[in-house]
Amino acid sequence: MNPVLKDKDEPNKIYYRTRSSLNLNNPRFSDGLIEAAGGEEGKRGWFGRMFSGKHAAAFIAALLVGALVVWWTVLSAGNASGGLGTQAAVTLSVFAVAVWFWIFSEIDDTYVALGAAVLLVVMGVLPEKILFDSLGDDTVWLLLGSFVVAAGITASGLATRAAAFIVSGAKSPRQLMHLSGAALVATAFAVPSTSGRAALAMPVFLALSSVLRERPRLVLALALLFPSVILLSAVGSYLGAGAHLITSQILATGGYPAFSFTDWMFYGLPLAVVASVICVELVLYLFTDREERSRPLSIAVSDLQNHTTIKIRGRLTPDQMKTCWLVSGVIVMWCTEPMHGIHPAIIALAGGLLMSSTGLGVVDLGKALKSVPWSLLIFMAATLAMGSALVTSGAAAWAADSMLGSIKQGGTGAGILFVTIIVVISTAAHLVIQSRSARSAVLIPIVVSLAPEVGVSAVAAAFASTAAAGFCHTMSSSAKPMALYAKVDDAPTYSGRDLLKLSMWLAPISVALVLLFAFYVWPLIGMPLFVK
C-alpha cells in the first residue's frame, strides 16, 4: 500500500488510499496535495523531471525488458529441445519487470499492471482484442454491480445496525469475539473486496472501543480480530477478493472449468468458517488473560447508539428495510444460479440498478459510481490480460517447468510435494507482493501449467493456492485491512510486534488448514486433488 500524502501538522503520520482515512475536504490535506504536486518537482529542470518518478521507472523498465528478452531468447536458442520461444521470452520479461516494480517501487500497482499490459500489446505478444475484452470482462461487470449494491448497504447503515444487534447479545468476551467474527464472515457475501469490508466494519469497531474503553486488552483483541477475520473469511465468497475472479478467469483461459458463485461458496465457506473460529480462539489466547476472559460483559444497543450517528435502535428505517430485501434477493439469486441460469454479473447489475432507482433505491447512482474503486477494476482487468498472455504464449509452462520441473521425478509423492510447496509459497508471498490479485496473477498461471504434469487437478491446485494467499497478517503493510486498523484514533490498537506474535502462530495453522482441506475435505465434497 502506497502513501498518498502526509498531514502537514503531523509530518510523521501518513494517510493511505482508503475512504475512511482520506478526507479531501479537509483544507490541511488539500494544501498538502498542492505542496506535494508543486514542491521539489517544480524546482527541477526538464531533465530532472524527465528522469524522475514514473519517467525513470518507465526508462528502467524498458532497459530491463530489453535485457531479459535478449538473455532469455539467447538461452532458448542454445537449447536443442526448443525451450523458451521469442513471444514467451517477451511475455516473461515484461511480467518479471512488473513483479519487480510491484515489490520494490512505490509506483501504483494499477499503473504498473496497465503499463505492462499495454507493453505486451505494443510488442505484439498480446492481441489488442484480449486487452479490450478484459476491460469488459463479465467479472469486471460483476464487481461493478456489486460495488453499487455495497454503496447502498453503506448509505442505509444496515450493516452497522445488524452488527450492533448481533454483538449486543454477548455476555462474555468469548461470545463477543465469536459473534463479531460471524458477522464479519457474513459481509463477504454482500461487499466485494476486503478493504471495502474493513471500512464498512470500522464504525462498529469504533463504537465497541468506546463502550469498552475501560478494558483496553479486549479492545486490542478486537482490533486484531476484525482485519484478521476479514482476510481469512474472504475465501468463503467468490466476490471476497479480486484474486478469486482472476483465478477463475485464468483457469478458463487454460481450458479448465471456471468457478461459479455457488461452486466457490460450496468449497470456500467451510474453510472460511473454520479458519475464522480458530483465529478468534487464537487472538483470545494470545492477547487476553484468563481474568479478562472470565469477566462478564454487557453491551446494550443503547450504549452503542451513543457512539454512532447511524440509527441502530427501534424499528428499521425505510431505507434499511428496502436494502435488506434487495441484498437478500441478490444473494439468493447468486446462490441459486444453477436453477435459473442467470449470469451473476447480470444479477449484480440488476441489483445495483434497483439499489439506485428512484422508488426502491437508497442511493443515487452517480454517488454510488463515485464510490466504486475504478483503480481496482482496471488493475484486475490488466492482470487478467497479463495472465492470459502468460498461458497462451507458453511462458507459464516454461517457468513452471524451470522452477518446479524436478518435482516430476518424485514418483507418487510428486503431487503431494507440489501442492505443499504451492501452499507454502502462496502463504508467504504477501511478504514480497502486497496485492493479493497480483499474487494470483503471478502464481496461478504457473500452478495451472504444472499441476497436470504431476497428476494434480489444476482446478484444485489453483483453488488451494488462492485460499492460502488469504493469509497476509505479518505486517500492517501486508494488506489494506491490516493497515486500516493499525492506526485508529482514540482506541488501543496493535503494534508490529503484536502482528508478528499473531503471525508466528497463525501462519503455520493456516498452511496446515489449507493442506487438510486440499487433501481430505475438498475431495470428499466433490473437488478431487489428484487426477488419474
Secondary structure, 3 states (H helix, E strand, C coil): CCEEEECCCCCCCEEECCCCCCCCCCHHHHHHHHHHHHCHHHHCCHHHHHCCHHHHHHHHHHHHHHHHHHHHHHHHHCCCCCCCCHHHHHHHHHHHHHHHHHHHCCCCHHHHHHHHHHHHHHCCCCCHHHHHHHHCCHHHHHHHHHHHHHHHHHHHCHHHHHHHHHHCCCCCHHHHHHHHHHHHHHHHHCCCCHHHHHHHHHHHHHHHHHHCCCCHHHHHHHHHHHHHHHHHHHHHCCCCCHHHHHHHHHHHHCCCCCCCHHHHHHHHHHHHHHHHHHHHHHHHHHHCCHHHHHCCCCCCHHHHHCCCCCCCCCCCCHHHHHHHHHHHHHHHHHHCHHHHCCCHHHHHHHHHHHHCCCCCCCCCHHHHHHCCCHHHHHHHHHHHHHHHHHHHCCHHHHHHHHHHHHHHHHHHHHHHHHHHHHHHHHHHHHHCCCCHHHHHHHHHHHHHHHHHHHCECHHHHHHHHHHHCCCCCCCHHHCHHHHHHHCCCCCCCCCHHHHHHHHHHHHHHHHHHHHHHHHHHHHHCCCCCECC
